[in-house]
Amino acid sequence: MIENYRNEFIELYKKMLSIKAVNPSGGGNGEYERANFLKNVILSWSKDLKFEEYIAESNGLKRPNLLFLLDSGKRNNIWFVGHMDTVSEGDLSLWKYPPFEGTVVGDQIYGRGSCDNGQGIMSSLLALRYFIDHPKEMENNIGVILVSDEEAGSKFGIQFVLSKRKFGENDFFVVPDFGTPDGSEIEVAEKGIMWIKFNVEGIQCHGSTPNKGKNAHRLARELERRIDVTLHKKFNDIDKLFTVPYSTFEPTKVEPGTSSINIIPGKEAFYFDMRIIPRYKVSEVYEEIKRVCDEFSREFDAPTKIEIVQMEDPSFNGPQGKKFVETLKIIIKEKRGIEPKEIGIGGGTCGAFFRKAGYPTIVWGTLDEVEHMPNEYAKITNMEKDAEVFIELVKKFDH
């Protein structure tokens, strides 16, 4: 039955990818045009759809979040959640096909956001469309939530929705924003995330007279080293649920304090990306960072300032999510002939916010791991096969 929708959804997929929705953090204008396009298409499918819209604003840009619910009067709502925003295309010279056209080659559709999170959006909408045409097969209500701002922390996306809209004990969530090529892994937990900016102050002077200044670049590298060594030593437990089974503390971006070779910089900023297993509280790691920075500042008489860019605690399902996950595992085994396993990941998805709010949440899909890469693509057959799994979940879940 799913194959009857193939041509329609390929065209929908292509049109969606041709509407840029680059997150403003990547230099884009956000999701507004893409959201309006999808809203009009989806609402044209049925007058029975319940629709809600929550629009956040950031720097003069409207950031829409769309909720569609097909309510058949059943007790439970199963929501499928996708994000409309994408990262930028990056270096155009590395793309074989235009990043904002949606080019179909065989079973693959190329374009920025085709994998992340276009495939998840399309498989979710395909399941919704199926039940619009086959309402008597529903054993649960089905909803689709399309959000903004996932690529920059979800402040104007799912966090905004959860601040405005209450869900309940009969709401269950599937986030198709993580996957493996065979669909054998179900993400049930996410590490805590902390992105921190460190500002180090020295004294600027001429490169020929370093004795008159204090080199902020050299100071920053020493502080960076101390943070790196201290955190890896103190927070070194292993959690085998996770694909990377330990906490990671990685220095990444640097903002230099000078653009000239012959100037000793008087300031410098650098960043760490930290992914923390549930064994540790994010606040516990932060307190250790502050201790190291305070000690460093006293020793070198060099003021340092810490800025939190992003800080999220780890997330994991409570007992109420166990049956939800078990039902999906049974369906995957029936459909794919494989025994899926539960895992945790270091990346952040919308699922973390639902779990922290107490709602049972699964993050799952069948994806080649090409998100954020040049020549990003998704497989049309994966879109269809995932939709078939979602349809079975709506039919079979009993809570």
Buried (B, 14 or more C-beta within 10 A) or exposed (E): EBEEBBEEBBEBBBBBBBBBBBBBBBEBEBBBBBBBBBBEEBEEBBEEBEEBEBBBEBEEBBBBBBBBBBEBEBEBBBBBBBBBBBBBBBEEEEBEBBBBBBBBEEEBBBBBBBBBBBBBBBBBBBBBBBBBEEEEEBBBBBBBBBBBBBBBBBBBBBBBBBEEEEBEEEBBBBBBBBBBEEBBBBBBBBBBBBBBBBBBBBBBBEEEEEEEBBBBBBBBBBBBEBBBEBBEEBBEEEBEBBEBEBBBBEBEEBEEBBEEEEBBBBBBBBBBBBBBBBEBEBEEBBEBBEEBBEEBBEEBEBEBEEEEBBBBBBBBBEEEBEBBBEBBBBBBEEBBEEEBEBBBBBBBBBBBBBBBBEBBBBBBBBBBEBBBBBBBBBBBEBBBBBBBBBBBBBBBBEB
